[in-house]
Amino acid sequence: MPRTILDIHILQTVPPSNLNRDDTGTPKSAYFGGVRRARVSSQAWKRATRKSFNSLLPPEELGVRTKKVAEALAERIVARDASLEPSAVQLAAEMVKVATGSAVEVPKRKAKDDEDGTAAPESPYLMFLSRRQLDALAELAVEGSPDGDVKALKEHLKDRENKARARQAVDTLHSVDIALFGRMVANSTDLNVEAATQVAHAISVHKSEIESDYYTAVDDRSRDDETGAGMIGTVDFNSATLYRYAAVDVDELQRNLGVGLREGESPSMPAEKAVKAFLEAFITSLPTGKINTFGNHTLPSAVIVKLRDRRPVSFVGAFEEPVAKSPAGGFLRESCRRLASYVPSLERQYGLVTKDRSWVFRVGEETEALEPLGSEVTLEGLMEEVGNAVAQHLGPDA
């Protein structure tokens, strides 16, 4: 059965920076092709992508990932009925318990110091719920306990039908970020959501060394006769030309989101909007590790997007042999030449050429070698053309 897979390949040059550090404060790295490469974890870039959604999508289409789920739900309960505020947190905790099967209790570390009983209950792990799901749970809580009586709500939820409604409330109307990145509910695996997106760890196309910056800070109130710094320290950093890759299973994304949710909306519209938002967010986002220290705000030099009907394919193999510095310095030009040679060869050998749709979005003459790999577009044009292609692949009857 044909699939709808969107592959996103990015070359991005980053100056001295520490985008994603390990437990010692050192930039993360990995060995690939026998040499040490700079690395930015997939989790770091997914987090940056999710944060970018806040400026690209309305709040109701996004989720909330938090242990403080009782507080988040309580706010919505109070918004519907302010008289329930005294017991809203307890009502919310009971709703989440029934809906997800998770224990929602005051953590032990807080309970021992909670003399006045004001500590809010939390889930034992990060709970990922869409704002629409929280709203649906709030409606059920108000319905089941109009007077704010927690015991009354417990009785209400003992009814099999009401319990099923609570479970259904958290298993429908998934937000865009839940549909893309998935969700795990440890106590109720039937509520898990399979991620429609896979994001690879970004790695440098070349060997990368870690350097250290020795810095000092002067005490503003030091007198002229007081020598020495008020503080000294070091911060590790590296610089790299990164290869970034992500794949979106558009069919899975549509299953997670559901078909047209608004009257008059085409069945493919939710998935189309989500794909366009992910494209822009993933391309333009940047993890913020030590960003104030280094100010390493860069955008990708080259983006290749392919719409496939069989399987996702990464081009990282083009860089198994690390790219050497050019005679004039720099790695970007040779990286583009590598891809320009590797991609057609791989696709020809595996029979992936004829049914693929390809786009190239690039900056500068160093990236000219990529021109034959797809239709040349701007960022805005890329999102528009990919969105139209996704809608066409999913079809009017999707």
Secondary structure, DSSP 4 states (H G I P E B T S, - for coil): ----EEEEEEEEEEEEE-SSB-TTSPBPEEEETTEEEEEE-HHHHHHHHHHHHHHHS-GGGSEEEES-HHHHHHHHHHHH-GGGGGGHHHHHHHHHHHHH----B--HHHHTT-TTS-PPPB-SS-EEEEHHHHHHHHHHHHHH-TT--HHHHHHHHHSHHHHHHHHHHTSSS--HHHHHH-B--TT-GGG-B--SEEEPPEEESS----EEEEEEE--TT--TT--S-SEEEEEEEEEEEEEEEEEEEHHHHHHHH-S--STT--TTHHHHHHHHHHHHHHHH----TTHHHH------SEEEEEEESS-----GGGGSSPPPPPTTS-SHHHHHHHHHHHHHHHHHHTT-STT-EEEEEE-SGGGGGGGGGSEE--HHHHHHHHHHHHHHHH-TT-
